């Protein structure tokens, strides 16, 4: 028997591990482990946790529709796997790789647990569109790319010659096993999680918000975007008052649809270039997370003592007095979504104008974003904070008023999320309010001075 553990691959097709499982012709036990660590601080009630649980519920329904069994368990992954190995005749543990610090530690424990039981372990790489190990070897470089543009050129060329197509294997082609009653009892879900999953399974797809909605079919979301909005994406993606983006990230980031399926669908469209670059940015951040030794520790490499969090709570609660910042944070807190340009604007405002260390904002987004992904979220925050690779220069500080005036001249977005300002004319609705917590011009000048010195504080210690 093969033990297959789902993680950020909440789908029933195009999973490299399943090609191998089918080829072996063995029965497989399929589990999804809800880890207490990932659900601490009641994260299951926050947008990121709700999105994951909605997709977990959808995955259960997809298994059921295919006549197969998925077992959702609760506990420390190594402890759960140890229990499953003790109660089932498992010969091999199989999963897909992840490279965050938490995932690396978790998988090291899983390997040790399996090896102690004499069980083989096989991990498959499927997160990125290109095989990043082969990509780096084929680049002819001793050091990884640190700048996006040359990475993108090589990435595009690699896809033309070495693209790995999506797998055709579906879960219905596998022989999934039943769970031993002792394991089901030992690793049963806490009542609140069990109730949330049950409610989502019984709900209809596509309801906005709430923990009882079922995640919509990502293939339909993708198809709708390609048919209706891809043509105008390049010009409309920054006009954040309008729905010009795909909204697919909440599905891709939990693996409800593979990035290969996205890419292959995109190839049929001549207007693909602008959106294809977004897939390249995704691979670029995953690439850096694997090959940049400091990617997850940059805050420990710089002296951030000149920064503080005194304005952090006001930023979180949309009380800064800068209309576009407060509107964006209101949308995030309410819905779990924020347009990409406004993610940059709000992050740069927090790190630069408010001089708050970026990990505060990074962690806040971890809970609030429905489409949260550790690597991609961190990459964005490092860019805005001018730290790490290919980051914005320290003297580049987006002016939120200018951004709002440029990309939403009528103030439609502000009127939507801050209705108390809806009466203001177009020319004044973007401007800071009298109670704004900082002056934009003064705080920009101060930020340039602070970050100029901060970037010289690098240490390898």
N, C-alpha and C positions, 0 to 999 in steps of 0.2 A: 504493500500500500504506500502511496505517496501522500504526504501532508502538504497541502498548498495553503499559504497564508496570504490573504488579500491585505493590501495597505492602500497606497495611492493609485489603485488600479480597479476602481469600482465599476467594472463593466463585464460583459460576458462574451466579448469577442476581441480579436486582435491582441492577444496576450502571448508573448513569446514562450512563456513557460508552458502554455497549453499545447503548443506544437510538440514540445518534448514529452509531455505527459501522454498525449495521444499516441506518439510514436512508441512509447514504452508498453502501451497496451495494458496498463495496470489501473486498478481502482484508485481513486484519489479522494481524500477527505478535505473538504474546502471550508476554511474558517475565516472570519473577520474578527479580530481581537480589538475590543474597545479598551484602550489603555487608560487607567486612572490618571497617569501623568498628563496625557493630552486633554483630559477633561477636568483638570483641577480649576479652582476658582469659578466653578459652575459655568465652564466654557460651553457646555451643551445648551445653555440658555442664550448664548451670544450668537451673533450672525454666523461666524465661522463654524462653530459647532453645530448649529442648526442645519447649515448647508450640508455638512458631512453626514449627519444623521438622516437627512432627507434622501441623500444619495444611497446611503446604506439600506434604507427601506426600499428604495427603488430597485437596488441590486437583489434584495431578497425576492421581490416580485418577478424579476427577470429570470432568476433561477427557477422559481416555481412554475413560471410559464413554459420553461424549457423541460419541465419534468425532472429537475435536479434539486439538490439540497445544498443550501449554504447555512452554516451554523455561526451565529453571531454570539461571541463569548466576551466575558469581562475579566480583566486581571492583568497583572504584569506579564508581558509577552513571553519571557523566558519561563515563568512559572506555568503559564497555560500550556506552552509547548511541551514542557517537561511532563505535565499531567497527561497530555494527549499521547506522548510517546509511551507512557507507562500503561495506558489503557487501550492502545490500538497497535496492530502489527505494522508499524511504519518503518519503511526501509530508507526513505529519502525525504528530506525537508526541502521544499522549493518555495522561492519567493522572488519578487522583483526588487532590484537595488534602489537604495536611496542614500544620500550622502550628507545630510545635515548632521550636526554633532549628536543630536538625540538619536537619529536613525543609525549612525555608525556605532554608537555605544550599544543600542538595542540589538543590532545584528551581530555584534561581537559576542554578546551574551547568548543569542540564539545558536550561533555556531558552536560555542562551548558546550551548551546544553545538549545539542544533537550529537556532537562528537563523544561526549561522555557516555551517551547511550549507544554508541556504535552506529549512529545513523548518518548517512551521507548528506551533505548540504550542497545545493546548487542554486545560484543566484543569477538572474538574468537582468540585463540592462535594457530598459525600454522607455525611460523618461524623456530623452531628447530625440529630436528628429534625425540627427546624424549620430553615428557611433562616435562618441567624443574621444574614446581611446584611439581608435583607428584614425580619426581626423587629426589628432595631434601628432601621431606617428607619421602620417602622410604629409604633414605641413612642412617637414624638413627643418623645423625649428627646435632648438634645445629648450627654449622658454615659451610658455604659453602666450597667446595674443593678449595684450592688455588694452587695446583700443578696438572699438567696435567695427569701424569701417573696414580695415584690412581683414578682420575676422569674417565679416559679412561676405567679402569678395571670395575668400577661400571656402567659406561655408556653402555659398551658392554653387561654386565649381564642384565641390565634393558631392552635393546632391545630384548634380547632372550625371556623375559617373558612378557613384557608389550607393545610391539610395536603397534602403531596405524596405521593400513594399510591406503593406499591412498583411497580417496573417488572416487566413480564411477560416481558421478553426473557431468553432462556437462551442459554448459550454454543453450544448445538447449532444455533442459528439463524445463527451467524456462519460465515465462511469463514476459518479460521485457516491460517496459512502455515507452511511448513517453514523451518528455520534453515539458513543457509549453513554448510557444513562448516568453513570457516575461522573463523567466529564461534564455532561450537561448540567448536573446539579452543582458540581464544584465551581463552575465558572459561569453561573447564571448571571444575567444582567440585573443590576439594581432596579428596583421598581420604577423609578422615575425614567430611566433609560428605556426599559422595556415598554412602558406606557407610551413614550414618545415615538418609538419605532412602530408600535402597533397602530397608533393614530395616523402616522404618515402612510403606512401601508394601506390604510383604509381610506385615505384622502385622495382627491383627484389631483392631477398634475397641474402645475402652473399657478396655483394660488399665490398671491403676493404675500411674502413675509410669513411669520408664524412657524412654529415647530411642527404643525400637523399637515403642512402641504407636502405633496409628493414632488420630487424634482422632475421637471419636464424632460422630455426626450431630447438629449443634446443634438442628435442628428437632425431633428426638426428645427432646432434653434439655428444650427449651422446652415441648413438649407434655406431657411427664411432670410438669413443675413445675406447669403450669396446671391439670392434672387432679387432681394429688395433694396439692399443698402451698400453692397460692395462697390458698385459703380461710383457712388458719391463718397466713399470712405475717405479717400485722400484729402478731399476738400472739407469734409464735414466732421472728421473725427475730433477736431479741437473745438467745435461749436457745441459746448457741453450742455446747452439748453435743449438740444435736439437729440433724438435717438439715432445716432449715426454709427455706433460701434456694434459689435456682435453680441456682447453680453455672454460670450461663450466661456470666459475664463473660469467661472465658478464650476463649470463642468470639466474642463481640461485639467484644472489644478487638483481635482480629486480623482482623476483618471476615469471619469464616466464616459469619456470619448477619447480615443487615442489621438496624439498629435499627428500620427501618420494618416489616419482617416481624414483629419482636417486638411492636411497638405494635399492629399490625393483629390479631394473634392475641389480644392482651390485651383488645381492645375487646369481645370476646364474653363477658367475665366481669364480673359486677356487683361482685365484690370487688377490683377492680383498683386502687383509689386509692392504697393504701400502696405498691404496687410501681411504679405510674406515677410516683410522686415520685422513685424511684430513677433512672428515665429522665430526669426533669427535672434532677436533680443532675448527671447525665452531661453534658447539654447546657449546664448552668450553668458547669461547669468548662471545657468547650470554648469557650464564649462568652467567659469571662474570659481564656483563653489568647490569644484573637484580639484582644481589645479593651483589655486591661490591659497597658500598655507595660512594667510591671514584673513581670509574672507569672513570668517565667523568670529574674529577676535580683533578687528580694527579698533574698537573702542578701548582695548587694552594697550594698544601701541602708541596712542597719542595721549597727551596730557590734557584732559578735558576739564581741569579744575577751574578754568576761567568761565565755564558754562554753569548754568543752574536751572532748576525746574520751577521757579517761582510763578511762571505764567502758564505752566503746563495744564493745570486744571481748567483754566479759562478757555484754553484752546480746545480741550476735550469737550467742554460743555457749550461750545459755540458762543462764547461771551467775550470775544476779542474786540468787538466794535468795528472790525473790518468786514463789510457786508459779504464779500464773496467767500471769505474764510468761514464765517459763521454759517452761511448757506450750505457750503460743502460739508462741513462737520455735521450739520443738522441732517442732511441727506444720509450721510454715513451712519449716524446713530440711529436713524429711523428705519433705514432699509438695508443696510449692509453694503451699499454700493456708493462709489464715488467715481466720476469720470477721470480718466487717466491724467489729463492735463491738470485737473484740480488736485490730484494726489501729489503732483510735483509742486504745485503752488502752495498747498497747505503744509507740505513737509519742509519746503524751503523757508516758509514763513516761521515755522516752529524752530528750526535749527539755526537760522540766520537772524531774522528780526527779533525773535524772542530768546535767542542764545540758549536754547535748551538742548542737552545732549540727545543725539538722534535715537539711542535705544529706547527712550521713553515713548516716542512716537511710533517706533517700530513695533513695540509690544502692544500699544493701543490698537494699531491696525490689525495685529494678530488676532485679536478678539472680535473686532468690529467688522472686518471685511468678509463678506460671504465668499469671495474668491481668494481668500488668504492662501498663500504658499510661502513657506519660510524663506526659501532661496530667492524667489522673485521679489518678495516684499523687502528683504534685506538689500538686495541689489539696488532697488529704487531709493531706499533711504540713504545708502552710501553715496549714491550719485548726488542726491540733493544736499547732503552734508559735505560735499567736496572731499570725501575720504575714499581711499581705495583706488580702484582702477578706473580709467576713462571717466572720472567723475567731473561734474561741473566745476569750472575754475572757482576758487574761493571768492573771487570778486564778482561772480555772476550770481545775482540775487533777483529773482523774479519779483516785480512789483505787482502785488495782487490787484491793485486798482487798474493798472494798465492792462493786465491780463483779462480782467473782467470787461473792460471797455472794448478791447480788441476782439474778443471771441464771443461776446454776447452784448452788443451795443445797446439793445433795448432793455437789458436787465431782466430778461425773462426768467432766468434761473434763480436770481435773487428773489424776485417776486413770488416764485413758486415755493421756495423753502423758507423765506422770511416774509410772510404776508403782511406783517406789521410795517414793512417798508414799501409795500406795493403802491402806495399813493405818491411816492416820490417821482419826479420827472426823470427821464433817461439820463440827463446830464449829471444829476446829483446822486442817483441811487447807488453808484459804485463807490462813492467817496467814503472815507473813514467817518464814523459817527463821533459825536462830541466825547463820548466815554471810551474811545479807543484806547487800548492799554499801552500802545507804543506809537510813536511818531515814525512813519515809514522812512522818511529821509534820514532822520537822526539814527535810527536803529540800523539802517543799511550801512552808514558810515562806520558805526561802531563794530558791526559784524565783520566788515572787511579788515579792520585793524586786528580784531580778535582772531579771526581764522588765518590771517597771514602769520601770526605767531604760533597758532596751534599747529599748523602744518609743518612747522620746523621742530616740533617736539617729538617726532618719531623716535621710537626706540625698539630694538629687537629683543629687549629683555622680556 
